[in-house]
Amino acid sequence: MVDEQLTDPEFLVNTDPGEVVALLDKASTPAARVAAEVYRASAYFHQQASPGTRRQLLTVDAVSCGARELATQVASVPVEGQPGEEWAVEWATGSRIEPRLLRSVRRPASMLDPVAAVAVDGRPHVVTHTSQAVRMSDLVAGEQAGETITSENDEAFEGVAAVVVDNRPHAVTHDSRTVRMWDLTTGEQVGQPITSENDEVFRAVAAVVVDNRPHAVTHDSRTVRMWDLTTGEQAGQPITSGDDEAFEGVAAVVVDNRPHAVTHDSRRVRVWDLTAGEQAGATITTSDEVTAVAAVLINDRPHAVTGDTRGAVRIWDLTTGEQAGEPMTGHNGDEVAAVAAVEADGRLVIVSVGCLTWTKGGFIPGVMRVWDPAATWLAGERLTGHGADVWAAATAVADGRPVVLSGGRDREVRIRDMDTGLPVGPPLDTRTHVHAVATTTVNGHLHAVVGTGFPHVLVWNLATGREMDGPQGHVGPVCGAATTVVNGRTVAITGDAEEATVSVWDLAKEELVGWLPTASWGTSAPLAAATVSGRPCAVIGMGPNVQLWDLATLQQTGQNLTGHTGKVWAVTTAVIGGRPYAATGDDDGMVLVWDLTAMEQVGNPLTSDSHDVTPLLLTEMDGRPHAVIGGSTGKVQVWDPVSGEQSVREWRFPRPVGAMAFGQDGRLVVGFGRDIAVLSRR
């Protein structure tokens, strides 16, 4: 019955997500397990999504997983009160898809780090805390278990650990000066509180059972200590860091009946024998900064679980110092704030929590993810996306085939066949973040112009693979790039995000044409190229204004175009009905469309709910310009500035939309999170 429900696309789209999620772990047939894998990919969005939005999310996730047949079936599911979809997903990469991910839950904004995990009756539970309360939740049922623990004084809870004592789950909490233990079944404090006896404050706590007695393991900046929670007395030997690196986190595990502490600083993970007070096992040195640590026994061998600043969760063998298996990367490049691990019913379960992220619209809560490290890939072959968020995209034709270029936070530009999504050659190594990509043809060879965060402009001859430097002199990340022809010379126009300096660079001669004498607004200079009244021009955002610059004379044409209430972050241009138009978006979420020949606004201002309009395009519909808007909400919207209404039903992606581009045939390239998708109109 369960397998039949999970393989019914109408059930997946129209049924309450809570009912669906409760069935996912019960899938047994290959088809049902694939459907469960697809549903889990965006499960934390499904709860708040309408059936129509859920249909879109499931379609994208199914394509990303390689489950093409399921994607086709889901896209065709009727939804009451809504028409069929107007976009079709041709392909999508699946870097965000993790077969080891069991479920995702949006963390409450009040939830603090860290978290703890504990097994109760063979079922994994997570213990979380706010400043004033501690709660335990059953990870299988998805509901609270036991009693809520509340702070009884002015001291807020600053950390939590968990331990099983006499077959009952207990929480161990700390504030700056005191460690306490609580029975999670009754909500009552038990044992003796531990009080700091010196000027150092408790920075973290772990818990472990030694000789059937619960113990807390704490650290201040330089020392790790173990405490008997029954007597409140210190036990074992204190451990000192031994160098200038302060302890930043601690976990605990019992190895051969001896308690051990696992600590981390920014780049090291070490294990210590708390009885002898000395290091045991290998020192693990990491390439990425460690932000959280947990400890667990796997086949009777001690292992550390770490989270890092790049969003990866890793398992390390503490005996050999080697990484065990591949990293779990479902946090999509966002920093991991906390990790916990527990063995429940013979299966290792890991919990990781993403950091709160700030946008102009406020804090976006991180996501708490639950992992089964032993799970394997079930669906079809998937396309690999980027290693971090995509911030720039462009299209071109190379050797007669359409291609997509994309880049972002993983410091490379990838080139893909637009028809298949398959890579075309190796990635271009930019050595720093990619903020802008543009393409053009020089002497018959396709070139890519890349704005980076060094701040450098890099230029590649994609036919020969030769890399060339662009203009030197930008003082901030180069966030704007475009190409055009000026007096027979193919040029690149680039603008930076520090002093809003804009350069014009001859791509054939590899020399500077000049700098536009822009007045610095101390902000970014998003830009695009256009031909206005037969003259090549650059359209540039300067603070709240939009300016048109003649690239032959390197002088501004006309007056500033005004109307924005915030700083202009995005500029795009297109020729519609033989006339050049521009669309501009600001950090208040306002989008304006301009007739560049008349130098006047078209229609009414459009307002996006993303607050940070960065990817922005123009397209022609019914002979008029329409704005295509993306942003942090994951939506792609098409707006008519004359009517002020959406002209195509919006499409929702499971990650923020950071880049967009149109192909020559009108297909839409969307960069969302670490992934890329190509959509076509039905």
MIPATOR-860594 format. One line per 2 residues: number of its first residue (from 1); their letters; for each residue x, y, z of C-alpha. Coordinates in Angstrom, 2 decimals. Layout:
<pts>
NUM = a = X:Y:Z | ...
</pts>
This chain:
<pts>
1 = mv = 0.00:0.00:0.00 | 2.81:2.43:0.96
3 = de = 4.77:1.72:-2.22 | 1.65:2.25:-4.34
5 = ql = 1.01:5.61:-2.70 | 4.59:6.84:-3.11
7 = td = 4.67:5.90:-6.79 | 1.43:7.79:-7.45
9 = pe = 2.49:11.29:-8.64 | -0.92:12.74:-7.79
11 = fl = -0.49:11.55:-4.19 | 2.92:13.24:-3.98
13 = vn = 1.61:16.56:-5.32 | -1.79:16.90:-3.67
15 = td = -1.50:15.05:-0.34 | -0.64:16.81:2.91
17 = pg = 3.18:16.70:3.21 | 3.06:15.46:6.78
19 = ev = 1.26:12.34:5.61 | 3.76:11.80:2.80
21 = va = 6.86:12.33:4.96 | 5.59:9.74:7.46
23 = ll = 5.70:7.12:4.68 | 9.10:7.88:3.16
25 = dk = 11.16:5.59:5.40 | 8.74:2.72:4.69
27 = as = 9.35:2.63:0.93 | 10.56:-0.81:-0.17
29 = tp = 10.34:-1.17:-3.97 | 12.96:0.56:-6.16
31 = aa = 10.39:2.93:-7.69 | 8.97:3.90:-4.29
33 = rv = 12.45:4.48:-2.85 | 13.32:6.74:-5.78
35 = aa = 10.10:8.70:-5.22 | 11.01:9.02:-1.53
37 = ev = 14.47:10.26:-2.46 | 12.98:12.91:-4.75
39 = yr = 10.46:14.04:-2.12 | 13.11:14.33:0.60
41 = as = 15.21:16.68:-1.55 | 12.90:19.63:-0.76
43 = ay = 10.76:18.17:2.00 | 11.16:21.23:4.24
45 = fh = 9.65:23.41:1.48 | 6.71:21.10:0.78
47 = qq = 5.05:21.72:4.17 | 4.47:25.41:3.39
49 = as = 4.01:25.04:-0.38 | 0.73:24.95:-2.27
51 = pg = 0.08:21.85:-4.43 | 0.96:23.91:-7.52
53 = tr = 4.30:24.99:-6.10 | 4.93:21.45:-4.84
55 = rq = 4.41:20.19:-8.39 | 7.18:22.51:-9.59
57 = ll = 9.60:21.60:-6.80 | 9.07:17.88:-7.33
59 = tv = 9.54:18.28:-11.09 | 12.89:20.04:-10.68
61 = da = 14.06:17.57:-8.01 | 13.03:14.54:-10.09
63 = vs = 14.95:15.85:-13.10 | 17.95:16.61:-10.88
65 = cg = 17.84:13.06:-9.51 | 17.76:11.55:-12.99
67 = ar = 14.19:10.30:-12.51 | 12.95:11.64:-15.84
69 = el = 9.83:9.49:-16.07 | 8.70:10.54:-12.60
71 = at = 9.37:14.20:-13.50 | 7.15:13.94:-16.57
73 = qv = 4.37:12.32:-14.56 | 4.56:14.90:-11.76
75 = as = 4.53:17.84:-14.19 | 1.28:16.52:-15.67
77 = vp = -0.60:16.15:-12.37 | -3.73:18.34:-12.35
79 = ve = -4.01:20.82:-9.47 | -7.39:22.21:-8.52
81 = gq = -7.84:25.85:-9.46 | -4.57:26.11:-11.37
83 = pg = -3.69:25.70:-15.05 | -0.98:23.40:-16.31
85 = ee = 2.64:24.49:-16.15 | 3.90:26.92:-18.78
87 = wa = 7.55:25.92:-18.37 | 9.16:22.54:-19.02
89 = ve = 12.40:21.53:-17.29 | 14.73:20.17:-19.98
91 = wa = 17.56:19.30:-17.61 | 18.90:20.25:-14.20
93 = tg = 22.05:19.42:-12.29 | 21.79:17.72:-8.92
95 = sr = 24.66:18.81:-6.66 | 22.16:19.61:-3.90
97 = ie = 20.62:16.11:-4.08 | 21.94:13.85:-1.33
99 = pr = 20.84:10.19:-1.20 | 22.03:10.05:2.42
101 = ll = 19.62:12.81:3.45 | 16.69:11.37:5.41
103 = rs = 14.81:14.59:6.09 | 15.17:18.34:6.40
105 = vr = 13.45:20.64:8.89 | 13.55:24.43:8.87
107 = rp = 15.06:25.43:12.21 | 13.05:27.93:14.27
109 = as = 14.62:31.38:14.38 | 14.86:31.12:18.19
111 = ml = 16.74:27.80:18.10 | 20.36:28.09:19.20
113 = dp = 23.44:25.99:18.57 | 24.55:23.35:19.34
115 = va = 22.25:20.31:19.19 | 22.58:16.81:20.64
117 = av = 21.36:13.37:19.59 | 20.30:10.40:21.68
119 = av = 18.68:7.00:21.08 | 15.44:6.26:22.93
121 = dg = 13.92:2.77:22.53 | 16.01:2.28:19.40
123 = rp = 14.74:5.49:17.76 | 16.93:8.54:17.08
125 = hv = 15.99:11.74:18.91 | 17.42:15.24:18.71
127 = vt = 17.74:17.60:21.68 | 17.57:21.30:20.83
129 = ht = 17.49:24.47:22.87 | 16.56:28.12:22.87
131 = sq = 17.85:30.57:25.45 | 15.07:29.56:27.86
133 = av = 13.94:26.04:26.91 | 15.28:22.57:26.02
135 = rm = 13.20:20.08:24.03 | 13.64:16.55:22.69
137 = sd = 12.06:15.49:19.38 | 11.57:12.04:17.86
139 = lv = 13.29:12.18:14.45 | 11.13:9.37:13.08
141 = ag = 7.76:10.71:14.17 | 8.79:14.35:13.77
143 = eq = 7.20:15.38:17.07 | 8.24:16.37:20.57
145 = ag = 8.96:13.63:23.08 | 9.22:14.05:26.84
147 = et = 8.86:17.28:28.77 | 10.10:20.77:27.98
149 = it = 12.89:21.97:30.29 | 12.79:25.66:31.15
151 = se = 15.40:27.91:32.71 | 14.59:28.77:36.31
153 = nd = 16.86:31.78:36.66 | 18.21:34.68:34.67
155 = ea = 20.95:32.54:33.11 | 20.12:31.49:29.55
157 = fe = 20.91:28.07:28.15 | 24.04:28.40:26.02
159 = gv = 24.65:24.77:25.05 | 23.26:21.27:25.35
161 = aa = 24.45:17.65:25.29 | 22.55:14.39:25.74
163 = vv = 23.20:11.09:27.47 | 21.23:7.97:28.43
165 = vd = 21.23:7.15:32.15 | 19.36:4.05:33.41
167 = nr = 17.66:3.77:30.01 | 16.28:7.30:30.30
169 = ph = 17.38:10.25:28.12 | 18.94:13.18:29.91
171 = av = 20.04:16.63:28.76 | 23.19:18.29:30.06
173 = th = 23.07:22.08:29.72 | 25.43:24.92:30.46
175 = ds = 25.32:28.64:30.87 | 28.45:30.71:31.36
177 = rt = 29.14:29.45:34.89 | 27.02:26.35:35.59
179 = vr = 26.43:22.88:34.14 | 23.23:21.02:35.02
181 = mw = 21.64:17.66:34.13 | 17.92:17.19:33.42
183 = dl = 15.69:14.14:33.06 | 14.04:14.65:29.65
185 = tt = 11.17:12.33:30.52 | 10.05:14.32:33.57
187 = ge = 11.65:17.70:32.85 | 13.24:17.71:36.33
189 = qv = 16.81:18.62:37.26 | 18.85:15.68:38.61
191 = gq = 22.34:15.21:40.00 | 24.61:17.97:41.23
193 = pi = 25.17:21.23:39.36 | 28.76:22.05:38.42
195 = ts = 30.00:25.59:38.94 | 33.05:27.21:37.36
197 = en = 35.59:27.99:40.06 | 37.77:30.45:38.16
199 = de = 37.48:33.37:35.78 | 37.01:31.13:32.76
201 = vf = 33.47:30.54:31.55 | 32.06:27.32:30.13
203 = ra = 32.10:27.56:26.33 | 30.72:24.11:25.45
205 = va = 29.60:20.88:27.02 | 29.54:17.19:26.05
207 = av = 28.25:14.19:27.97 | 29.41:10.59:28.43
209 = vv = 28.70:7.63:30.75 | 31.73:6.31:32.67
211 = dn = 31.29:3.27:34.95 | 27.52:3.69:34.72
213 = rp = 27.76:7.29:35.98 | 26.97:10.34:33.81
215 = ha = 29.82:12.79:33.29 | 30.03:16.19:31.64
217 = vt = 33.02:17.27:29.56 | 33.49:21.05:29.35
219 = hd = 35.98:23.44:27.89 | 36.94:27.03:28.34
221 = sr = 39.33:28.67:25.89 | 42.41:26.65:26.98
223 = tv = 41.33:23.70:29.15 | 39.08:20.64:28.86
225 = rm = 37.77:19.09:32.07 | 35.52:16.15:32.97
227 = wd = 33.00:16.29:35.81 | 31.01:13.61:37.65
229 = lt = 27.39:14.78:37.35 | 26.32:12.66:40.33
231 = tg = 28.74:14.26:42.81 | 29.54:17.51:41.02
233 = eq = 33.27:16.80:41.41 | 35.99:17.01:38.76
235 = ag = 37.12:13.60:37.42 | 40.09:12.51:35.35
237 = qp = 42.87:14.83:34.25 | 42.46:18.31:32.73
239 = it = 43.68:18.80:29.17 | 45.34:21.95:27.87
241 = sg = 45.62:22.96:24.23 | 49.40:23.22:24.38
243 = dd = 49.69:26.02:21.81 | 48.16:29.35:20.82
245 = ea = 45.04:27.75:19.30 | 42.06:27.90:21.66
247 = fe = 39.57:25.06:21.91 | 36.43:25.91:19.92
249 = gv = 34.31:22.80:20.48 | 34.23:19.50:22.35
251 = aa = 32.58:16.07:22.09 | 33.00:12.92:24.15
253 = vv = 33.15:9.16:23.53 | 34.14:6.04:25.48
255 = vd = 36.94:3.93:23.95 | 37.95:0.65:25.64
257 = nr = 36.06:1.71:28.77 | 38.06:4.96:28.99
259 = ph = 36.45:8.39:28.41 | 37.91:10.47:25.61
261 = av = 37.34:14.07:24.54 | 37.31:15.13:20.90
263 = th = 38.17:18.80:20.38 | 38.45:21.13:17.45
265 = ds = 40.02:24.47:16.75 | 39.80:26.22:13.39
267 = rr = 41.74:23.61:11.38 | 42.42:20.65:13.69
269 = vr = 40.50:17.83:15.29 | 42.18:15.95:18.15
271 = vw = 41.21:13.14:20.53 | 42.34:13.09:24.17
273 = dl = 42.38:10.39:26.87 | 40.60:12.04:29.79
275 = ta = 41.97:9.52:32.29 | 45.62:10.11:31.37
277 = ge = 45.18:13.74:30.32 | 47.09:13.32:27.06
279 = qa = 46.43:13.18:23.34 | 45.47:9.80:21.88
281 = ga = 45.32:8.98:18.19 | 46.14:11.12:15.19
283 = ti = 45.72:14.86:14.72 | 43.33:15.59:11.87
285 = tt = 44.21:18.69:9.87 | 41.44:20.04:7.67
287 = sd = 41.54:22.23:4.58 | 38.29:24.00:5.49
289 = ev = 37.59:25.69:8.80 | 35.84:23.37:11.27
291 = ta = 32.77:24.87:12.92 | 31.29:21.92:14.88
293 = va = 32.25:18.46:16.12 | 30.53:15.32:17.44
295 = av = 31.90:11.90:18.38 | 30.59:8.38:17.87
297 = li = 31.76:4.76:17.81 | 31.56:3.00:14.43
299 = nd = 32.41:-0.70:14.58 | 33.96:-0.05:18.01
301 = rp = 36.34:2.54:16.56 | 36.10:6.21:17.61
303 = ha = 35.09:8.63:14.87 | 34.58:12.38:14.74
305 = vt = 31.80:14.06:12.79 | 32.61:17.62:11.73
307 = gd = 30.84:20.51:10.04 | 32.70:23.28:8.26
309 = tr = 32.38:26.73:6.74 | 31.74:25.30:3.25
311 = ga = 28.64:23.41:4.35 | 30.18:19.91:4.38
313 = vr = 29.62:17.25:7.04 | 32.49:14.75:7.27
315 = iw = 33.26:11.58:9.23 | 36.85:10.98:10.40
317 = dl = 38.48:7.82:11.77 | 40.19:9.09:14.93
319 = tt = 42.59:6.15:15.00 | 44.07:6.73:11.55
321 = ge = 43.18:10.38:11.03 | 41.64:9.52:7.65
323 = qa = 38.31:10.70:6.32 | 35.69:7.94:6.15
325 = ge = 33.54:8.10:3.04 | 32.52:11.15:1.04
327 = pm = 31.37:14.40:2.69 | 27.66:15.06:3.04
329 = tg = 27.01:18.34:1.24 | 23.30:19.08:1.52
331 = hn = 23.89:22.43:3.21 | 24.74:23.86:-0.23
333 = gd = 27.82:25.76:0.82 | 26.25:27.42:3.88
335 = ev = 28.20:27.14:7.11 | 27.31:24.21:9.37
337 = aa = 26.57:25.53:12.85 | 26.16:22.25:14.75
339 = va = 26.45:18.48:14.36 | 25.37:15.51:16.47
341 = av = 25.59:11.74:15.98 | 23.96:8.67:17.50
343 = ea = 23.61:4.98:16.72 | 19.97:3.92:16.83
345 = dg = 18.78:0.38:16.12 | 22.13:-0.48:14.52
347 = rl = 22.12:2.53:12.18 | 24.29:5.62:12.47
349 = vi = 22.24:8.82:12.28 | 23.82:12.27:11.97
351 = vs = 22.09:15.59:12.60 | 23.53:18.82:11.18
353 = vg = 22.24:22.37:11.44 | 22.87:25.23:9.02
355 = cl = 23.59:28.77:10.14 | 21.12:31.60:10.09
357 = tw = 21.64:33.64:6.88 | 21.13:37.38:6.68
359 = tk = 19.42:38.98:3.68 | 17.94:42.45:3.28
361 = gg = 14.58:40.96:4.18 | 15.90:39.68:7.52
363 = fi = 17.36:36.46:8.87 | 16.60:33.27:6.96
365 = pg = 16.63:30.33:9.39 | 19.05:27.54:8.61
367 = vm = 17.94:23.99:7.93 | 18.35:21.02:10.28
369 = rv = 19.20:17.91:8.27 | 19.13:14.26:9.29
371 = wd = 21.53:11.85:7.54 | 22.01:8.13:7.05
373 = pa = 25.70:7.96:6.02 | 25.30:4.38:4.78
375 = at = 22.55:5.16:2.24 | 23.37:4.82:-1.47
377 = wl = 22.20:6.50:-4.68 | 18.94:5.07:-6.00
379 = ag = 17.71:7.21:-8.88 | 19.16:7.54:-12.36
381 = er = 22.34:9.23:-13.50 | 22.54:12.85:-12.40
383 = lt = 24.44:15.85:-13.71 | 26.89:17.39:-11.26
385 = gh = 26.48:21.10:-10.60 | 28.80:23.53:-8.87
387 = ga = 30.51:23.18:-5.52 | 28.93:26.39:-4.19
389 = dv = 26.32:28.98:-5.14 | 26.03:30.07:-8.78
391 = wa = 26.23:33.86:-9.20 | 26.66:34.34:-12.94
393 = aa = 25.50:32.74:-16.19 | 25.78:33.39:-19.92
395 = ta = 25.06:31.54:-23.15 | 26.87:31.29:-26.49
397 = va = 27.31:29.09:-29.54 | 30.54:27.06:-29.69
399 = dg = 31.34:24.99:-32.77 | 27.73:25.19:-33.85
401 = rp = 26.18:24.02:-30.59 | 24.59:26.17:-27.88
403 = vv = 26.46:26.21:-24.58 | 25.90:27.53:-21.05
405 = ls = 28.64:29.17:-19.00 | 28.17:29.50:-15.25
407 = gg = 30.29:30.49:-12.28 | 30.06:31.54:-8.68
409 = rd = 31.44:30.90:-5.24 | 33.36:27.72:-6.12
411 = re = 35.95:29.71:-8.10 | 35.47:28.24:-11.53
413 = vr = 33.45:28.69:-14.71 | 31.80:25.56:-16.09
415 = ir = 30.73:25.15:-19.70 | 27.85:22.83:-20.62
417 = dm = 26.06:21.70:-23.72 | 22.73:23.55:-23.52
419 = dt = 20.84:20.63:-25.07 | 22.14:17.88:-22.77
421 = gl = 23.67:19.58:-19.72 | 26.87:17.57:-20.24
423 = pv = 30.23:19.32:-19.62 | 32.09:20.79:-22.56
425 = gp = 35.76:20.61:-21.60 | 37.24:21.13:-18.14
427 = pl = 36.15:24.03:-15.89 | 37.99:27.34:-16.12
429 = dt = 39.98:27.92:-12.92 | 39.35:31.52:-11.82
431 = rt = 41.14:31.16:-8.45 | 38.56:33.36:-6.76
433 = hv = 34.80:33.94:-6.73 | 33.06:34.57:-10.05
435 = ha = 30.65:37.52:-10.08 | 30.00:38.11:-13.78
437 = va = 30.34:36.25:-17.09 | 29.92:37.54:-20.65
439 = tt = 30.74:36.03:-24.04 | 31.63:37.27:-27.51
441 = tv = 33.46:36.22:-30.66 | 36.88:37.69:-31.50
443 = ng = 38.51:36.83:-34.83 | 36.21:33.85:-35.16
445 = hl = 37.02:32.47:-31.69 | 34.55:32.34:-28.79
447 = ha = 35.81:34.30:-25.76 | 34.61:34.43:-22.16
449 = vv = 34.99:37.58:-20.06 | 34.89:36.81:-16.35
451 = gt = 34.59:39.29:-13.50 | 36.13:37.95:-10.29
453 = gf = 36.65:38.98:-6.70 | 40.42:39.58:-6.75
455 = ph = 39.49:42.11:-8.28 | 40.52:40.89:-11.71
457 = vl = 38.97:40.57:-15.13 | 39.97:37.30:-16.77
459 = vw = 39.54:36.56:-20.47 | 39.64:33.12:-22.08
461 = nl = 39.88:32.20:-25.73 | 37.62:29.16:-25.49
463 = at = 38.72:27.82:-28.87 | 42.40:27.63:-27.87
465 = gr = 42.09:27.54:-24.09 | 44.41:30.53:-23.73
467 = em = 43.87:32.67:-20.65 | 44.54:36.41:-20.79
469 = dg = 44.44:39.18:-18.24 | 41.86:41.91:-18.70
471 = pq = 42.08:45.50:-17.47 | 44.03:46.17:-14.29
473 = gh = 42.80:48.89:-11.95 | 39.47:47.75:-10.56
475 = vg = 39.45:48.18:-6.80 | 36.60:45.84:-5.81
477 = pv = 34.99:42.61:-6.99 | 34.10:42.91:-10.66
479 = cg = 30.34:42.40:-10.62 | 29.42:43.71:-14.06
481 = aa = 30.59:42.44:-17.47 | 29.26:42.90:-21.00
483 = tt = 30.60:42.91:-24.56 | 29.86:44.94:-27.71
485 = vv = 31.53:46.35:-30.84 | 32.83:49.94:-30.92
487 = ng = 34.18:51.33:-34.20 | 34.86:47.80:-35.41
489 = rt = 36.65:46.77:-32.21 | 35.18:44.06:-29.99
491 = va = 35.33:45.36:-26.42 | 34.50:44.22:-22.93
493 = it = 32.92:46.61:-20.44 | 33.50:45.75:-16.77
495 = gd = 32.48:47.45:-13.52 | 33.49:46.84:-9.92
497 = ae = 31.61:46.83:-6.64 | 33.87:49.08:-4.57
499 = ea = 34.35:52.41:-6.34 | 32.01:51.75:-9.29
501 = tv = 34.90:52.09:-11.76 | 34.04:51.02:-15.32
503 = sv = 36.64:49.99:-17.93 | 36.46:49.46:-21.69
505 = wd = 38.91:46.80:-22.96 | 39.88:45.92:-26.54
507 = la = 39.70:42.11:-26.63 | 41.63:41.66:-29.90
509 = ke = 44.54:43.95:-29.01 | 44.37:43.08:-25.30
511 = el = 44.67:46.71:-24.33 | 42.71:49.34:-22.43
513 = vg = 40.48:51.64:-24.45 | 39.72:53.79:-21.43
515 = wl = 37.91:54.27:-18.16 | 34.49:55.86:-18.01
517 = pt = 34.70:59.00:-15.85 | 31.92:57.86:-13.55
519 = as = 31.35:59.57:-10.23 | 31.92:56.95:-7.52
521 = wg = 28.87:56.08:-5.44 | 30.87:53.70:-3.28
523 = ts = 28.72:50.89:-4.58 | 28.54:48.31:-7.35
525 = ap = 28.35:49.16:-11.04 | 26.03:46.60:-12.65
527 = la = 25.97:47.13:-16.38 | 24.85:45.90:-19.79
529 = aa = 25.52:46.89:-23.40 | 23.03:48.33:-25.89
531 = tv = 23.01:50.07:-29.26 | 21.01:53.28:-29.00
533 = sg = 20.34:55.39:-32.12 | 23.14:53.50:-33.87
535 = rp = 25.74:54.17:-31.16 | 27.22:51.51:-28.86
537 = ca = 26.41:52.34:-25.25 | 26.73:50.99:-21.73
539 = vi = 23.77:51.10:-19.36 | 25.13:51.38:-15.83
541 = gm = 23.58:51.40:-12.37 | 25.15:54.12:-10.21
543 = gp = 23.65:54.17:-6.73 | 19.89:54.78:-7.21
545 = nv = 20.41:56.16:-10.74 | 20.68:54.58:-14.18
547 = ql = 23.11:56.13:-16.65 | 23.69:55.74:-20.40
549 = wd = 27.29:56.07:-21.60 | 28.48:56.43:-25.20
551 = la = 31.35:53.95:-25.60 | 32.85:55.73:-28.60
553 = tl = 33.27:59.04:-26.75 | 33.46:57.58:-23.22
555 = qq = 30.96:60.24:-22.12 | 27.55:60.05:-20.48
557 = tg = 24.56:60.54:-22.79 | 21.58:62.42:-21.44
559 = qn = 20.52:62.79:-17.83 | 20.34:60.19:-15.11
561 = lt = 17.29:57.95:-15.25 | 15.68:58.20:-11.81
563 = gh = 12.94:56.36:-9.98 | 14.69:53.73:-7.90
565 = tg = 14.43:53.94:-4.12 | 17.44:51.71:-3.42
567 = kv = 20.84:51.00:-4.95 | 20.66:49.45:-8.40
569 = wa = 22.00:45.89:-8.26 | 20.98:44.50:-11.64
571 = vt = 20.93:45.80:-15.23 | 19.91:43.97:-18.39
573 = ta = 19.14:45.03:-21.96 | 17.32:43.63:-25.01
575 = vi = 16.12:44.72:-28.43 | 12.33:44.41:-28.69
577 = gg = 10.41:45.49:-31.77 | 13.63:47.00:-33.14
579 = rp = 14.08:49.33:-30.13 | 16.60:48.96:-27.27
581 = ya = 15.18:48.55:-23.77 | 16.72:48.11:-20.34
583 = at = 15.46:46.70:-17.06 | 17.03:47.62:-13.73
585 = gd = 16.48:46.19:-10.25 | 17.43:47.61:-6.85
587 = dd = 17.99:46.32:-3.33 | 14.47:47.38:-2.30
589 = gm = 13.05:44.83:-4.73 | 11.92:47.43:-7.30
591 = vl = 12.29:46.73:-11.02 | 11.95:49.46:-13.67
593 = vw = 11.83:49.04:-17.45 | 13.25:51.78:-19.71
595 = dl = 12.89:52.76:-23.35 | 16.50:53.73:-24.10
597 = ta = 15.69:55.63:-27.28 | 13.15:57.85:-25.57
599 = me = 15.10:57.75:-22.25 | 11.89:57.21:-20.30
601 = qv = 10.30:54.63:-18.06 | 7.92:52.07:-19.55
603 = gn = 4.77:51.34:-17.55 | 4.78:51.09:-13.79
605 = pl = 7.39:50.01:-11.23 | 7.38:46.29:-10.49
607 = ts = 8.02:45.01:-6.96 | 9.71:41.70:-6.25
609 = ds = 9.33:39.95:-2.91 | 13.01:38.92:-2.99
611 = hd = 14.30:42.32:-1.77 | 17.55:41.58:-3.60
613 = vt = 16.85:41.53:-7.33 | 20.14:40.38:-8.85
615 = pl = 19.32:38.10:-11.77 | 17.22:40.11:-14.19
617 = ll = 16.33:39.63:-17.88 | 14.11:41.16:-20.54
619 = te = 11.96:39.22:-22.98 | 9.42:40.06:-25.67
621 = md = 5.79:39.09:-25.27 | 2.93:40.51:-27.35
623 = gr = 5.42:42.93:-28.90 | 6.25:44.52:-25.52
625 = ph = 9.15:44.20:-23.07 | 8.52:41.98:-20.07
627 = av = 10.87:41.66:-17.08 | 12.06:38.24:-15.91
629 = ig = 12.97:38.48:-12.22 | 14.82:36.07:-9.92
631 = gs = 16.06:36.33:-6.35 | 16.46:34.84:-2.89
633 = tg = 12.91:33.44:-2.68 | 13.72:30.92:-5.42
635 = kv = 11.01:32.30:-7.71 | 11.30:33.15:-11.40
637 = qv = 8.61:35.67:-12.33 | 7.68:37.27:-15.67
639 = wd = 6.05:40.71:-15.32 | 4.35:43.04:-17.78
641 = pv = 5.31:46.61:-16.72 | 2.29:48.07:-18.53
643 = sg = -0.37:45.95:-16.82 | 1.67:45.47:-13.63
645 = eq = 0.72:41.78:-13.63 | 2.59:38.53:-14.07
647 = sv = 2.22:37.32:-17.63 | 3.46:33.77:-17.00
649 = re = 2.79:31.69:-13.91 | 5.84:31.98:-11.64
651 = wr = 8.14:29.00:-11.24 | 9.56:28.06:-7.84
653 = fp = 13.02:26.54:-7.41 | 14.19:24.81:-4.22
655 = rp = 17.10:27.24:-3.76 | 17.65:31.00:-4.24
657 = vg = 17.97:32.03:-7.87 | 21.37:33.67:-8.27
659 = am = 21.79:33.83:-12.06 | 19.75:33.71:-15.27
661 = af = 20.42:33.93:-19.00 | 18.47:33.43:-22.22
663 = gq = 19.72:31.23:-25.02 | 19.42:32.37:-28.62
665 = dg = 16.37:30.13:-29.03 | 14.59:31.64:-26.02
667 = rl = 15.32:28.86:-23.55 | 15.93:30.08:-20.00
669 = vv = 19.02:29.16:-17.98 | 18.55:29.41:-14.21
671 = gf = 21.25:29.11:-11.57 | 19.67:28.12:-8.25
673 = gr = 21.88:27.38:-5.26 | 24.73:25.24:-6.57
675 = di = 22.75:23.96:-9.54 | 21.80:24.91:-13.09
677 = av = 18.54:24.20:-14.97 | 17.34:24.90:-18.49
679 = ls = 13.65:25.66:-18.99 | 11.64:26.05:-22.19
681 = rr = 8.16:27.46:-22.73 | 5.51:24.85:-23.47
</pts>
